[in-house]
């Protein structure tokens, strides 16, 4: 019985997405959403169904190197973008690699919440950049800053 129970735990662990795959998928979703692109449109550009795009974005399906290259091209970002902001806790092995590769964002200490991935944040950023007049955009920016509590 004990052997069967531990075998069940191993099988369940093997079916869980890797935290790295989940992170890369979330970066795909972030960029796609910032561009205002649907999963269907991204799928069409890559020759995939929207269900396949969904699985990539959730980290259920691992994204291979050639597909990652295609995603970077379609989403107009360097491949390193998909690994930006990856917590060092995900893998000690990736920390050394990340520090040697160009295009990776500096780690942001204390910024572990999901604020940048919320739909509200993405919609706000997209709306802000649709303001074509620089002086109006600056005034909106100053207004938002003035409404936020001071630290």
N, C-alpha and C positions, 0 to 999 in steps of 0.2 A: 504494500500500500504506500509506504513512504517513497519508494522509488517512482511509482506512478505519479504521485503528487508533485515531486520535484521535476519530472518530465513535463507535466502540464505547465508548470511555471516557466520552464525553458522555452517551450513552444510558443507561449504567449509573449515572452520577451522577444523572440525572433520576429514576431509579426508587428511589433511596435515600430513606428518610424524612428529613424535616427534623429536625434536633436539637431544635427547638422543639416539633414535633409529638410527638416521642418523649418529651420532658419532660412535656408536657401529658398524654399518655397514661399516663405513669407515675404522675402525680398522681391521675388517675382511678382507677387500680388501687390506689394507696395508700389512698384514701378508701373505696373499695368494700370492700377487705379489712379496714380498721379497723372498718367497720360490720358485718362478718361476712356480707356480701351476696355471693351467687354472681353470675357473669357472666350466668347465665340469668335471675335475678331482676332484675338491672339492665336487661337487654335487654327483659324483659316490661314494666317500668315505662316504658321509652322507646319501645316498639313496634319493637324490633330483635331480631335473632337473637343468640345468644351469640357466633357467629362475627364479627358486626359489632362487638360490644363488644371482642372479642379484637383485632381490627384497630385499633380506636381506641386501646386500651391499649398496643399495640406501636408506635403512631405510623405505621402503614402507611397508614391512612386519616386524612386531616385532619378535624378536628372543626370544623364551621361554627359561626357565632355562635349561631344558634337552638338547635342541639344542645348547645352549651356551656351555654347558659342552662338548658336542660332538665336537663342533668347536675347543675348546681349546685343546682337545685330538688330533684331526686330524692336527691342525696347530701347535701343540707342544708349546703352551703357557698357562700360568695360566689364569684363567677366568678374573682376575684383569686387564690383558693386554687390554681387550676390553674397559675398562673405563679409561685407562691411558690418560693423557693430555686432559682430558675433561675440558673445560673452566668452571670456577666457576659460570659464569653468566648463565649457562644452568639451574641450579636449586639450589637454596639456600639449599634445603633439602638434596641434595646429597653431599654438601661440608662437613658436619659433618661426614657423613658415610664414605666418601672417606678418610678423614684424619685418621679414625680409622682402616681401612683395610690395610693389608700388600699387597705389590705388585703394589701399585699405584705410578706412577711417580710424583715427585715433580712438581708443576706448573712452567712453564717457562714463566716468565713475559716478555711481549713484543713480544712473539713469537706466533702471531695470524695468520700469513699468511699460505699459503698452501704448502710451500716449501717441507716439508717432504713427502707430498702425491703426488707430481708430478711424472709422469712416468720417466722423465729424472733423477731425484734423485734416484729413486728405481733402475733404470738400472745401474746407476753409482755405487751404493753400491753393487749390485750383481756382477758387473764386478770386482770391487775392491777385493771382498772376493774370487773371483775365482783365483786370483793370489796366487799361492801356495807357492812361495818362500818368506819368511818373509822379507828378505833384500830388495827384489825388491818392495814388497808392501810398505815398509817404505819409499823407495825412491819416489814412486809414490805419497804417502801421502805428503811428504816434498815438492815435485814439485807443487802439487795443492795448498798447503798453501802458497808457495812463489809467486804464480800467483795472489792470491787474494789480493785486496787492504787492506792495514793496517787500523785498526780502530782508 
